[in-house]
């Protein structure tokens, strides 16, 4: 396993030295420390980071830079990623956003896709504003309670039609 100084790793990743240092200090990049306290980045960690980059190899816009342009927006659930796929069909469009190793699909208007000029590989931000968010634990059965005021179908009175 080869270890690279931060500057050399930044060149391989195609990002600025200061950007990679920030990622190291915020814990987004795993490093090994030398006896002198210098960070070294393994080739496997560089490969992991390269796999997260958009297909065209451009580094993504930092989330705090995007937040400034959305300052007046009340939604707080913002997921940064890049567009994996855009499909337009009639009035609607399906946009698949890759966020890390996860995928998020949004259905929006075709007009919005054209106005935002959304293309595969573009940086994008999914902003989630909803009255309901469902969360489940992986690998555990989930008991579902009926909503208040509803009865199971077996308890409902049959409808009579004449």
Rosetta blueprint (number, residue, H / E / L):
1 X L
2 X L
3 X E
4 X E
5 X E
6 X H
7 X H
8 X H
9 X H
10 X H
11 X H
12 X H
13 X H
14 X L
15 X L
16 X L
17 X H
18 X H
19 X H
20 X H
21 X H
22 X H
23 X H
24 X H
25 X H
26 X H
27 X L
28 X L
29 X L
30 X L
31 X L
32 X E
33 X E
34 X L
35 X L
36 X L
37 X L
38 X L
39 X E
40 X E
41 X E
42 X E
43 X H
44 X H
45 X H
46 X H
47 X H
48 X H
49 X H
50 X H
51 X H
52 X L
53 X L
54 X L
55 X L
56 X L
57 X L
58 X L
59 X L
60 X L
61 X L
62 X L
63 X H
64 X H
65 X H
66 X H
67 X H
68 X H
69 X H
70 X L
71 X L
72 X L
73 X L
74 X L
75 X L
76 X L
77 X E
78 X E
79 X E
80 X E
81 X E
82 X E
83 X E
84 X E
85 X E
86 X E
87 X E
88 X E
89 X E
90 X L
91 X L
92 X E
93 X E
94 X E
95 X E
96 X E
97 X E
98 X E
99 X E
100 X L
101 X L
102 X E
103 X E
104 X E
105 X E
106 X E
107 X E
108 X E
109 X E
110 X H
111 X H
112 X H
113 X H
114 X H
115 X H
116 X H
117 X L
118 X L
119 X L
120 X L
121 X L
122 X L
123 X E
124 X E
125 X E
126 X E
127 X E
128 X E
129 X L
130 X L
131 X L
132 X L
133 X L
134 X L
135 X L
136 X L
137 X L
138 X L
139 X L
140 X L
141 X L
142 X L
143 X L
144 X L
145 X L
146 X L
147 X L
148 X L
149 X L
150 X L
151 X L
152 X L
153 X H
154 X H
155 X H
156 X L
157 X L
158 X L
159 X L
160 X L
161 X L
162 X L
